[in-house]
Amino acid sequence: MRINLPVLVLLTLCFASCEDGLFHQDEETPLEEINEPEPGPAIQRPVQMTFGTSIVGYYEAIPASYLFRKTKQYPLLINILGAGERGDGSLEKLGSVLRPYTPAKLIQAKTFPKDFFVGGKYYAFIVLSVQMREDRRALPDDIHALIEYAKKNYRVDASRVYLTGISLGAGTVWDYAVDNVLYAENVAAITPMAGKSVGPTREKAKVIADAHLPVWAFHSRFDTAVPSANSTNYYNWINSYEKNLARITLFQDSSHICWRWSFDPSYQETDSINVYEWMLMQSRPKPEH
């Protein structure tokens, strides 16, 4: 069989290019080090599991690459829902954590970004959307138990654990962060939205400052359900100990549902970053094994 010379040259160049990695990822690159966008949206499902006396379950959202990048670690975002989303942990009641405007609802609607590009890297969150027991608020020890469970049972980047919440859930985020320095050091940042902690004081704010825990609080300035002073007081107290450790956004509105704006991935302030990108800019030192 006679082979045309130009065709033979083209085939030779093609095979050489493939060997050089022009048409495929370097096979020797460990999967956990590959820096590329997620192949698709997160996969979400309900999980019936209790933690202490106050947490009865959550919705789990896993990045699309989680199943085939077997050693890659992912940032963890825990969102504690509010009083209206409390339940008994049954599959029927757990569905209430799919509250409009929250990450769980955005993920369900496939409008939550599949990844975020921060500092030259792509990140995709493991998201746990938490339901509190019907007559309880999440206790700091139970929140801690959930965090530790997640770190042991998911491939979590322990240097990038973030805690957020809405309304009563946001109050429990404050409760956890001010309970003790070890708890505050266990997370890389918190973003409470329209929350009120139990007995807020300047002394409690010092726990956050001592742990050097970055805070971005959100509230509507004229909130008629939970006064914005519950956020502004902590903001002022924390920054009196460590300047610029806390930031706050006060929406010029009376709606309690400030998370309709703050959780929106398109919401940015003058620094042109959204709340998720801001969280990813915060990290703790990698734990020693």
C-alpha positions as a Markdown table, in Angstrom:
| # | Residue | x | y | z |
|---|---|---|---|---|
| 1 | Met | 0.0 | 0.0 | 0.0 |
| 2 | Arg | 1.4 | 3.4 | -0.9 |
| 3 | Ile | 1.1 | 6.2 | 1.7 |
| 4 | Asn | 1.1 | 9.8 | 0.6 |
| 5 | Leu | 4.1 | 11.5 | 2.2 |
| 6 | Pro | 2.3 | 14.7 | 3.4 |
| 7 | Val | -0.3 | 12.5 | 5.2 |
| 8 | Leu | 2.5 | 10.5 | 6.8 |
| 9 | Val | 4.1 | 13.7 | 8.1 |
| 10 | Leu | 0.8 | 15.0 | 9.4 |
| 11 | Leu | 0.1 | 11.7 | 11.3 |
| 12 | Thr | 3.7 | 11.8 | 12.8 |
| 13 | Leu | 3.1 | 15.4 | 14.0 |
| 14 | Cys | -0.3 | 14.4 | 15.5 |
| 15 | Phe | 1.1 | 11.5 | 17.5 |
| 16 | Ala | 4.0 | 13.6 | 18.7 |
| 17 | Ser | 1.7 | 16.3 | 19.8 |
| 18 | Cys | -0.4 | 13.8 | 21.8 |
| 19 | Glu | 2.7 | 12.5 | 23.5 |
| 20 | Asp | 3.6 | 16.1 | 24.4 |
| 21 | Gly | 0.2 | 16.6 | 26.1 |
| 22 | Leu | -1.3 | 18.9 | 23.5 |
| 23 | Phe | -4.5 | 16.9 | 23.3 |
| 24 | His | -4.8 | 15.5 | 26.8 |
| 25 | Gln | -3.9 | 16.1 | 30.5 |
| 26 | Asp | -0.5 | 14.9 | 31.6 |
| 27 | Glu | -1.2 | 11.4 | 32.8 |
| 28 | Glu | 1.4 | 11.8 | 35.6 |
| 29 | Thr | -0.4 | 14.8 | 37.1 |
| 30 | Pro | -2.1 | 13.6 | 40.4 |
| 31 | Leu | -5.9 | 14.1 | 40.2 |
| 32 | Glu | -5.9 | 16.2 | 43.4 |
| 33 | Glu | -3.5 | 18.7 | 41.8 |
| 34 | Ile | -5.4 | 19.2 | 38.5 |
| 35 | Asn | -6.6 | 22.8 | 38.4 |
| 36 | Glu | -9.6 | 22.9 | 36.1 |
| 37 | Pro | -13.3 | 23.8 | 36.2 |
| 38 | Glu | -15.8 | 21.3 | 37.6 |
| 39 | Pro | -17.4 | 19.1 | 34.8 |
| 40 | Gly | -20.9 | 19.8 | 36.0 |
| 41 | Pro | -23.2 | 21.0 | 38.8 |
| 42 | Ala | -23.1 | 19.6 | 42.4 |
| 43 | Ile | -25.1 | 16.5 | 43.3 |
| 44 | Gln | -27.5 | 17.0 | 46.2 |
| 45 | Arg | -29.4 | 14.6 | 48.5 |
| 46 | Pro | -30.9 | 14.5 | 52.0 |
| 47 | Val | -29.1 | 12.9 | 54.9 |
| 48 | Gln | -31.0 | 11.8 | 58.0 |
| 49 | Met | -28.5 | 12.0 | 60.9 |
| 50 | Thr | -28.6 | 13.6 | 64.3 |
| 51 | Phe | -25.9 | 15.4 | 66.2 |
| 52 | Gly | -26.5 | 15.8 | 69.9 |
| 53 | Thr | -30.0 | 17.1 | 70.8 |
| 54 | Ser | -30.4 | 20.0 | 68.4 |
| 55 | Ile | -29.4 | 18.9 | 64.8 |
| 56 | Val | -31.6 | 16.3 | 63.0 |
| 57 | Gly | -30.2 | 16.1 | 59.5 |
| 58 | Tyr | -29.0 | 18.0 | 56.5 |
| 59 | Tyr | -28.9 | 18.2 | 52.7 |
| 60 | Glu | -25.5 | 17.2 | 51.3 |
| 61 | Ala | -24.2 | 18.7 | 48.0 |
| 62 | Ile | -21.1 | 17.1 | 46.5 |
| 63 | Pro | -19.0 | 18.6 | 43.7 |
| 64 | Ala | -19.3 | 16.7 | 40.4 |
| 65 | Ser | -15.6 | 15.7 | 40.4 |
| 66 | Tyr | -15.8 | 14.3 | 43.9 |
| 67 | Leu | -16.5 | 10.7 | 42.7 |
| 68 | Phe | -13.6 | 10.4 | 40.3 |
| 69 | Arg | -10.9 | 12.6 | 42.0 |
| 70 | Lys | -10.5 | 10.1 | 44.8 |
| 71 | Thr | -7.9 | 12.0 | 46.8 |
| 72 | Lys | -8.8 | 15.6 | 46.2 |
| 73 | Gln | -9.9 | 17.6 | 49.2 |
| 74 | Tyr | -12.7 | 20.3 | 49.0 |
| 75 | Pro | -13.7 | 23.3 | 51.0 |
| 76 | Leu | -16.6 | 22.8 | 53.3 |
| 77 | Leu | -19.6 | 25.2 | 53.6 |
| 78 | Ile | -22.1 | 24.6 | 56.4 |
| 79 | Asn | -25.3 | 26.6 | 56.3 |
| 80 | Ile | -27.5 | 26.4 | 59.3 |
| 81 | Leu | -31.1 | 27.2 | 58.4 |
| 82 | Gly | -33.6 | 29.3 | 60.5 |
| 83 | Ala | -36.5 | 28.7 | 62.8 |
| 84 | Gly | -39.0 | 28.3 | 59.9 |
| 85 | Glu | -36.9 | 25.4 | 58.5 |
| 86 | Arg | -36.7 | 23.4 | 61.7 |
| 87 | Gly | -38.1 | 19.9 | 61.7 |
| 88 | Asp | -37.9 | 16.3 | 62.9 |
| 89 | Gly | -35.3 | 15.1 | 60.4 |
| 90 | Ser | -37.8 | 13.1 | 58.4 |
| 91 | Leu | -37.4 | 13.2 | 54.6 |
| 92 | Glu | -40.5 | 15.2 | 54.3 |
| 93 | Lys | -39.4 | 17.8 | 56.8 |
| 94 | Leu | -35.8 | 17.9 | 55.6 |
| 95 | Gly | -37.1 | 19.4 | 52.4 |
| 96 | Ser | -37.7 | 22.6 | 54.2 |
| 97 | Val | -34.0 | 23.4 | 54.1 |
| 98 | Leu | -34.4 | 24.1 | 50.4 |
| 99 | Arg | -35.3 | 27.6 | 51.4 |
| 100 | Pro | -35.5 | 30.2 | 48.6 |
| 101 | Tyr | -32.3 | 32.2 | 48.1 |
| 102 | Thr | -30.1 | 29.7 | 50.1 |
| 103 | Pro | -27.3 | 27.6 | 48.6 |
| 104 | Ala | -29.4 | 24.4 | 48.9 |
| 105 | Lys | -32.2 | 26.0 | 46.8 |
| 106 | Leu | -29.7 | 27.5 | 44.3 |
| 107 | Ile | -28.1 | 24.1 | 43.9 |
| 108 | Gln | -31.5 | 22.4 | 43.5 |
| 109 | Ala | -32.3 | 24.9 | 40.8 |
| 110 | Lys | -28.9 | 24.5 | 39.2 |
| 111 | Thr | -28.2 | 28.2 | 39.5 |
| 112 | Phe | -25.4 | 27.8 | 42.1 |
| 113 | Pro | -22.0 | 28.1 | 40.4 |
| 114 | Lys | -20.3 | 24.7 | 40.0 |
| 115 | Asp | -17.0 | 26.3 | 41.0 |
| 116 | Phe | -15.3 | 29.6 | 41.9 |
| 117 | Phe | -12.0 | 30.9 | 40.6 |
| 118 | Val | -10.0 | 32.4 | 43.4 |
| 119 | Gly | -6.3 | 33.1 | 43.6 |
| 120 | Gly | -5.6 | 31.3 | 40.3 |
| 121 | Lys | -7.4 | 28.1 | 41.4 |
| 122 | Tyr | -10.8 | 26.5 | 40.9 |
| 123 | Tyr | -12.7 | 25.6 | 44.1 |
| 124 | Ala | -15.9 | 23.7 | 44.5 |
| 125 | Phe | -17.7 | 23.5 | 47.9 |
| 126 | Ile | -19.1 | 20.5 | 49.7 |
| 127 | Val | -22.3 | 22.1 | 51.0 |
| 128 | Leu | -24.2 | 20.9 | 54.1 |
| 129 | Ser | -27.5 | 22.6 | 54.7 |
| 130 | Val | -28.5 | 21.9 | 58.3 |
| 131 | Gln | -31.9 | 21.4 | 59.9 |
| 132 | Met | -32.3 | 22.2 | 63.6 |
| 133 | Arg | -34.8 | 20.2 | 65.8 |
| 134 | Glu | -38.3 | 21.8 | 65.9 |
| 135 | Asp | -38.0 | 23.2 | 69.4 |
| 136 | Arg | -34.3 | 23.9 | 69.6 |
| 137 | Arg | -31.5 | 26.2 | 68.4 |
| 138 | Ala | -28.3 | 24.4 | 67.3 |
| 139 | Leu | -25.9 | 24.1 | 70.2 |
| 140 | Pro | -22.2 | 24.9 | 69.8 |
| 141 | Asp | -21.2 | 21.3 | 70.8 |
| 142 | Asp | -23.6 | 19.8 | 68.3 |
| 143 | Ile | -22.3 | 22.1 | 65.5 |
| 144 | His | -18.8 | 21.1 | 66.4 |
| 145 | Ala | -19.8 | 17.4 | 66.3 |
| 146 | Leu | -21.2 | 18.0 | 62.8 |
| 147 | Ile | -18.0 | 19.7 | 61.6 |
| 148 | Glu | -15.8 | 16.9 | 63.0 |
| 149 | Tyr | -18.0 | 14.3 | 61.4 |
| 150 | Ala | -17.8 | 16.0 | 58.0 |
| 151 | Lys | -14.0 | 16.2 | 58.2 |
| 152 | Lys | -13.8 | 12.5 | 58.9 |
| 153 | Asn | -16.4 | 11.3 | 56.5 |
| 154 | Tyr | -16.0 | 13.6 | 53.5 |
| 155 | Arg | -12.8 | 14.6 | 51.8 |
| 156 | Val | -12.7 | 18.1 | 53.4 |
| 157 | Asp | -9.9 | 20.5 | 53.2 |
| 158 | Ala | -9.6 | 21.2 | 56.9 |
| 159 | Ser | -8.0 | 24.6 | 56.3 |
| 160 | Arg | -11.1 | 25.7 | 54.5 |
| 161 | Val | -14.2 | 25.1 | 56.7 |
| 162 | Tyr | -16.8 | 27.9 | 56.5 |
| 163 | Leu | -19.9 | 28.5 | 58.7 |
| 164 | Thr | -22.9 | 30.5 | 57.6 |
| 165 | Gly | -26.5 | 30.7 | 58.6 |
| 166 | Ile | -29.7 | 32.6 | 58.3 |
| 167 | Ser | -31.9 | 34.2 | 61.0 |
| 168 | Leu | -31.9 | 31.8 | 64.0 |
| 169 | Gly | -29.3 | 29.7 | 62.2 |
| 170 | Ala | -27.1 | 32.8 | 62.0 |
| 171 | Gly | -27.5 | 33.3 | 65.7 |
| 172 | Thr | -26.1 | 29.8 | 66.3 |
| 173 | Val | -23.2 | 30.6 | 64.0 |
| 174 | Trp | -22.3 | 33.5 | 66.4 |
| 175 | Asp | -22.9 | 31.2 | 69.3 |
| 176 | Tyr | -20.4 | 28.6 | 68.0 |
| 177 | Ala | -17.7 | 31.2 | 67.2 |
| 178 | Val | -17.9 | 32.9 | 70.6 |
| 179 | Asp | -18.2 | 29.7 | 72.7 |
| 180 | Asn | -14.4 | 29.2 | 72.9 |
| 181 | Val | -11.2 | 29.9 | 71.0 |
| 182 | Leu | -10.7 | 26.3 | 69.9 |
| 183 | Tyr | -14.1 | 26.3 | 68.2 |
| 184 | Ala | -13.4 | 29.7 | 66.6 |
| 185 | Glu | -10.1 | 28.4 | 65.3 |
| 186 | Asn | -11.7 | 25.4 | 63.8 |
| 187 | Val | -13.3 | 27.4 | 61.0 |
| 188 | Ala | -11.7 | 29.7 | 58.5 |
| 189 | Ala | -14.5 | 32.3 | 58.3 |
| 190 | Ile | -18.1 | 32.9 | 59.3 |
| 191 | Thr | -20.9 | 34.8 | 57.5 |
| 192 | Pro | -23.9 | 35.2 | 59.7 |
| 193 | Met | -27.0 | 36.7 | 58.1 |
| 194 | Ala | -29.6 | 38.5 | 60.2 |
| 195 | Gly | -28.7 | 36.6 | 63.4 |
| 196 | Lys | -28.9 | 37.1 | 67.1 |
| 197 | Ser | -26.6 | 35.2 | 69.4 |
| 198 | Val | -27.5 | 34.3 | 73.0 |
| 199 | Gly | -26.3 | 37.1 | 75.3 |
| 200 | Pro | -24.0 | 39.0 | 73.0 |
| 201 | Thr | -21.2 | 40.8 | 74.9 |
| 202 | Arg | -17.9 | 42.5 | 74.2 |
| 203 | Glu | -16.2 | 39.7 | 76.1 |
| 204 | Lys | -17.6 | 37.1 | 73.7 |
| 205 | Ala | -16.5 | 39.2 | 70.7 |
| 206 | Lys | -13.0 | 39.0 | 72.1 |
| 207 | Val | -13.0 | 35.2 | 71.6 |
| 208 | Ile | -13.4 | 35.8 | 67.8 |
| 209 | Ala | -10.6 | 38.3 | 67.9 |
| 210 | Asp | -8.3 | 36.1 | 69.9 |
| 211 | Ala | -8.9 | 33.3 | 67.3 |
| 212 | His | -8.3 | 35.8 | 64.4 |
| 213 | Leu | -11.5 | 34.6 | 62.8 |
| 214 | Pro | -12.6 | 36.6 | 59.8 |
| 215 | Val | -16.3 | 37.7 | 59.8 |
| 216 | Trp | -18.6 | 39.1 | 57.2 |
| 217 | Ala | -22.0 | 39.8 | 58.7 |
| 218 | Phe | -25.1 | 40.7 | 56.8 |
| 219 | His | -28.3 | 42.4 | 58.0 |
| 220 | Ser | -31.0 | 44.8 | 56.8 |
| 221 | Arg | -30.5 | 48.1 | 58.6 |
| 222 | Phe | -34.2 | 48.4 | 59.4 |
| 223 | Asp | -34.9 | 44.7 | 60.1 |
| 224 | Thr | -38.1 | 44.5 | 62.1 |
| 225 | Ala | -37.7 | 40.9 | 63.2 |
| 226 | Val | -34.1 | 40.9 | 64.5 |
| 227 | Pro | -32.6 | 44.4 | 65.0 |
| 228 | Ser | -29.4 | 45.0 | 63.0 |
| 229 | Ala | -27.7 | 46.1 | 66.3 |
| 230 | Asn | -27.2 | 42.3 | 66.8 |
| 231 | Ser | -24.7 | 42.4 | 64.0 |
| 232 | Thr | -23.3 | 45.9 | 64.2 |
| 233 | Asn | -22.4 | 45.5 | 67.9 |
| 234 | Tyr | -20.4 | 42.4 | 67.2 |
| 235 | Tyr | -18.8 | 44.1 | 64.2 |
| 236 | Asn | -17.7 | 47.1 | 66.4 |
| 237 | Trp | -16.6 | 45.0 | 69.3 |
| 238 | Ile | -14.5 | 42.6 | 67.2 |
| 239 | Asn | -12.8 | 45.4 | 65.3 |
| 240 | Ser | -12.0 | 47.2 | 68.6 |
| 241 | Tyr | -9.7 | 44.2 | 69.4 |
| 242 | Glu | -8.4 | 43.6 | 65.9 |
| 243 | Lys | -8.9 | 46.2 | 63.2 |
| 244 | Asn | -10.6 | 45.0 | 60.0 |
| 245 | Leu | -11.1 | 41.5 | 61.2 |
| 246 | Ala | -14.9 | 41.9 | 60.7 |
| 247 | Arg | -16.8 | 43.5 | 57.9 |
| 248 | Ile | -20.5 | 44.2 | 57.7 |
| 249 | Thr | -23.0 | 44.8 | 55.0 |
| 250 | Leu | -26.2 | 46.7 | 56.0 |
| 251 | Phe | -28.8 | 46.6 | 53.3 |
| 252 | Gln | -31.0 | 49.7 | 53.2 |
| 253 | Asp | -34.2 | 47.8 | 53.7 |
| 254 | Ser | -36.5 | 46.5 | 56.4 |
| 255 | Ser | -36.7 | 42.9 | 55.2 |
| 256 | His | -35.5 | 40.2 | 57.6 |
| 257 | Ile | -34.6 | 38.1 | 54.5 |
| 258 | Cys | -31.3 | 39.8 | 53.8 |
| 259 | Trp | -29.9 | 36.6 | 52.4 |
| 260 | Arg | -31.9 | 37.1 | 49.2 |
| 261 | Trp | -29.1 | 39.4 | 48.3 |
| 262 | Ser | -26.1 | 38.1 | 50.2 |
| 263 | Phe | -26.3 | 34.5 | 49.0 |
| 264 | Asp | -26.8 | 35.7 | 45.4 |
| 265 | Pro | -23.6 | 34.8 | 43.6 |
| 266 | Ser | -24.0 | 37.9 | 41.4 |
| 267 | Tyr | -24.0 | 40.2 | 44.5 |
| 268 | Gln | -20.7 | 42.0 | 44.8 |
| 269 | Glu | -19.4 | 45.0 | 46.6 |
| 270 | Thr | -16.7 | 47.5 | 45.7 |
| 271 | Asp | -14.0 | 44.8 | 45.9 |
| 272 | Ser | -15.8 | 42.9 | 43.2 |
| 273 | Ile | -16.1 | 39.6 | 45.0 |
| 274 | Asn | -19.2 | 37.7 | 46.3 |
| 275 | Val | -19.6 | 36.1 | 49.7 |
| 276 | Tyr | -18.3 | 32.7 | 48.4 |
| 277 | Glu | -15.2 | 34.1 | 46.9 |
| 278 | Trp | -14.5 | 36.1 | 50.0 |
| 279 | Met | -14.8 | 33.0 | 52.1 |
| 280 | Leu | -12.4 | 31.1 | 49.8 |
| 281 | Met | -9.9 | 34.0 | 50.3 |
| 282 | Gln | -9.8 | 33.0 | 54.0 |
| 283 | Ser | -8.0 | 29.9 | 55.2 |
| 284 | Arg | -6.3 | 28.3 | 58.2 |
| 285 | Pro | -2.9 | 26.7 | 58.3 |
| 286 | Lys | -3.0 | 23.1 | 57.1 |
| 287 | Pro | -3.4 | 20.7 | 60.0 |
| 288 | Glu | -0.4 | 18.6 | 60.8 |
| 289 | His | -0.9 | 14.8 | 60.4 |
